[in-house]
Amino acid sequence: MKSFRSPLLIAFSLLLAACASGGGDVRSEPPTLQIEGLGLEPGRVRLDLLVHNPNDHPLELQGVSLAMEIEGSELFSDDWPLTLRMGPRVNERLQLETRLQPDPGRLLLERGRERGASIAYSLEMEIRVAGQGNKRDEREDFLHPVPGQQGQFR
């Protein structure tokens, strides 16, 4: 019985060591963007974004282009040049502001007054990273009004 346990223990130890070593070095993954908040002001929209670097190495975000539609109407479309150096596996908060399209902006404000509103949006993104080129992504989700704060959404 003793001779059977030894190879089993060795195999188990090797399996644990392989799992503990991780999956390798993450290098060329594009950063991800998540909307933390959206605020409407007369003629303007402010975006609060969370940017995540999923890599085991630093990266430099050189710019971002975003186009957002609310229920099929373009709310905004703009490009922002950036110089954001991000450490490995960190999150950074980013605030961007741009011109608001009036009709979709009014629609969003009106829908935001409805109790329990969920406003569908789609977001097209192009992220420029030094040494990686441009990465495109699309996302569909919902905005929800912040209670007691007109024109503020999460």
Secondary structure as a PSIPRED ss2 file (coil, helix, strand):
# PSIPRED VFORMAT (PSIPRED V4.0)

   1 M C   1.000  0.000  0.000
   2 K H   0.000  1.000  0.000
   3 S H   0.000  1.000  0.000
   4 F H   0.000  1.000  0.000
   5 R H   0.000  1.000  0.000
   6 S H   0.000  1.000  0.000
   7 P H   0.000  1.000  0.000
   8 L H   0.000  1.000  0.000
   9 L H   0.000  1.000  0.000
  10 I H   0.000  1.000  0.000
  11 A H   0.000  1.000  0.000
  12 F H   0.000  1.000  0.000
  13 S H   0.000  1.000  0.000
  14 L H   0.000  1.000  0.000
  15 L H   0.000  1.000  0.000
  16 L H   0.000  1.000  0.000
  17 A H   0.000  1.000  0.000
  18 A H   0.000  1.000  0.000
  19 C H   0.000  1.000  0.000
  20 A H   0.000  1.000  0.000
  21 S C   1.000  0.000  0.000
  22 G C   1.000  0.000  0.000
  23 G C   1.000  0.000  0.000
  24 G C   1.000  0.000  0.000
  25 D C   1.000  0.000  0.000
  26 V C   1.000  0.000  0.000
  27 R C   1.000  0.000  0.000
  28 S C   1.000  0.000  0.000
  29 E C   1.000  0.000  0.000
  30 P C   1.000  0.000  0.000
  31 P C   1.000  0.000  0.000
  32 T E   0.000  0.000  1.000
  33 L E   0.000  0.000  1.000
  34 Q E   0.000  0.000  1.000
  35 I E   0.000  0.000  1.000
  36 E E   0.000  0.000  1.000
  37 G E   0.000  0.000  1.000
  38 L E   0.000  0.000  1.000
  39 G E   0.000  0.000  1.000
  40 L E   0.000  0.000  1.000
  41 E E   0.000  0.000  1.000
  42 P C   1.000  0.000  0.000
  43 G C   1.000  0.000  0.000
  44 R E   0.000  0.000  1.000
  45 V E   0.000  0.000  1.000
  46 R E   0.000  0.000  1.000
  47 L E   0.000  0.000  1.000
  48 D E   0.000  0.000  1.000
  49 L E   0.000  0.000  1.000
  50 L E   0.000  0.000  1.000
  51 V E   0.000  0.000  1.000
  52 H E   0.000  0.000  1.000
  53 N C   1.000  0.000  0.000
  54 P C   1.000  0.000  0.000
  55 N C   1.000  0.000  0.000
  56 D C   1.000  0.000  0.000
  57 H C   1.000  0.000  0.000
  58 P C   1.000  0.000  0.000
  59 L E   0.000  0.000  1.000
  60 E E   0.000  0.000  1.000
  61 L E   0.000  0.000  1.000
  62 Q E   0.000  0.000  1.000
  63 G E   0.000  0.000  1.000
  64 V E   0.000  0.000  1.000
  65 S E   0.000  0.000  1.000
  66 L E   0.000  0.000  1.000
  67 A E   0.000  0.000  1.000
  68 M E   0.000  0.000  1.000
  69 E E   0.000  0.000  1.000
  70 I E   0.000  0.000  1.000
  71 E C   1.000  0.000  0.000
  72 G C   1.000  0.000  0.000
  73 S E   0.000  0.000  1.000
  74 E E   0.000  0.000  1.000
  75 L E   0.000  0.000  1.000
  76 F E   0.000  0.000  1.000
  77 S E   0.000  0.000  1.000
  78 D E   0.000  0.000  1.000
  79 D E   0.000  0.000  1.000
  80 W E   0.000  0.000  1.000
  81 P E   0.000  0.000  1.000
  82 L E   0.000  0.000  1.000
  83 T E   0.000  0.000  1.000
  84 L E   0.000  0.000  1.000
  85 R E   0.000  0.000  1.000
  86 M E   0.000  0.000  1.000
  87 G C   1.000  0.000  0.000
  88 P C   1.000  0.000  0.000
  89 R C   1.000  0.000  0.000
  90 V C   1.000  0.000  0.000
  91 N E   0.000  0.000  1.000
  92 E E   0.000  0.000  1.000
  93 R E   0.000  0.000  1.000
  94 L E   0.000  0.000  1.000
  95 Q E   0.000  0.000  1.000
  96 L E   0.000  0.000  1.000
  97 E E   0.000  0.000  1.000
  98 T E   0.000  0.000  1.000
  99 R E   0.000  0.000  1.000
 100 L C   1.000  0.000  0.000
 101 Q C   1.000  0.000  0.000
 102 P H   0.000  1.000  0.000
 103 D H   0.000  1.000  0.000
 104 P H   0.000  1.000  0.000
 105 G H   0.000  1.000  0.000
 106 R H   0.000  1.000  0.000
 107 L H   0.000  1.000  0.000
 108 L H   0.000  1.000  0.000
 109 L H   0.000  1.000  0.000
 110 E H   0.000  1.000  0.000
 111 R H   0.000  1.000  0.000
 112 G H   0.000  1.000  0.000
 113 R C   1.000  0.000  0.000
 114 E C   1.000  0.000  0.000
 115 R C   1.000  0.000  0.000
 116 G C   1.000  0.000  0.000
 117 A C   1.000  0.000  0.000
 118 S C   1.000  0.000  0.000
 119 I E   0.000  0.000  1.000
 120 A E   0.000  0.000  1.000
 121 Y E   0.000  0.000  1.000
 122 S E   0.000  0.000  1.000
 123 L E   0.000  0.000  1.000
 124 E E   0.000  0.000  1.000
 125 M E   0.000  0.000  1.000
 126 E E   0.000  0.000  1.000
 127 I E   0.000  0.000  1.000
 128 R E   0.000  0.000  1.000
 129 V E   0.000  0.000  1.000
 130 A C   1.000  0.000  0.000
 131 G C   1.000  0.000  0.000
 132 Q C   1.000  0.000  0.000
 133 G E   0.000  0.000  1.000
 134 N E   0.000  0.000  1.000
 135 K E   0.000  0.000  1.000
 136 R E   0.000  0.000  1.000
 137 D E   0.000  0.000  1.000
 138 E E   0.000  0.000  1.000
 139 R E   0.000  0.000  1.000
 140 E E   0.000  0.000  1.000
 141 D E   0.000  0.000  1.000
 142 F E   0.000  0.000  1.000
 143 L E   0.000  0.000  1.000
 144 H C   1.000  0.000  0.000
 145 P E   0.000  0.000  1.000
 146 V C   1.000  0.000  0.000
 147 P C   1.000  0.000  0.000
 148 G C   1.000  0.000  0.000
 149 Q C   1.000  0.000  0.000
 150 Q C   1.000  0.000  0.000
 151 G C   1.000  0.000  0.000
 152 Q E   0.000  0.000  1.000
 153 F E   0.000  0.000  1.000
 154 R C   1.000  0.000  0.000
